[in-house]
């Protein structure tokens, strides 16, 4: 995703997070009857599982996580070296 414009990356991350959130919430409700979070009080919610109002938060979180990813990639050789000793 890195070669793409930041706006597109942020949108893709947001939609991806929503899909995981919805899928996880739906499965939890299906198998346990409950979902640990309830967004039904938000105006733009999807079955109380996803709140579209959190879009800007997930957008920024996705872009910020790129920095975390970069740091983890830099650490990987050192971690691999320690683990293979």
N, C-alpha and C positions, 0 to 999 in steps of 0.2 A: 504493500500500500504506500510505502514511503515516496515513490516517485510521483504520486498523485498529489494534486492540490490539497492543502490542509482542510478546506471546506468539505471536499468530497470524503476525505478520510474521517473527519469528525462525524459526518452523516452516516457513513458505513458503520463506525464504531457504535453510534447511538442505536441504530436499527439492530445491530448484532446483540447489544446488551438487552434491548427490549425483547428480542426473540428468546434469548436464554432465560430472562426473567419470566416471560409468559409461559414458556415451556415448562420450566421448573415449578412455577406456581400451579399450573394446570395439572401436572403429574401429582404434586403433593395433594391437591384437592381430590383428585380422582382416587388415589390409593389410601389417603388418611381421612378425607372429608374436611380437611382444614389446610389453610395456607398461612404461614407465619406472618405474612404481611397482608394488610387490607387497605387498598387505595380507593375503596368505594366512596369515600367522602370527598374525593377530588372530582372536579367538574369533568375533566377529560380523562376518564379511566376506562380501561378495557376489562370488563368483568371483575373489577376490583383488584386485578392482578398486576396491571401496569398502569402507571399514571403518566400520561403524555407531558404533564407539567414538568417532569424531571428531565425532559429532553436536553435542555441546556447544561444541566449537571452532568449527564452521561456524555454529552459532546465534549465537554472540557476534560472529564475524567479519561476518556479514550485518548485524547491528544496528550494529556499529561502522562499517561501510562507508557507512551512511546519512550519517554525519558527513562522510566524504570526499566523498560525492556532493554534499552541501550546499555544501562549500567549492568544488568544481568548478563548480557552478551559479553561485556568486557571481563566480567568475573569468571565466566565459564572455563576458560583455559586454566586458570589458577585452581578452581574447584576440581576440575578433572584431574589435574596433576596430583593434588592432595589425595583424592579418592583412589587413584591407581597405584599408589605407592605400596 
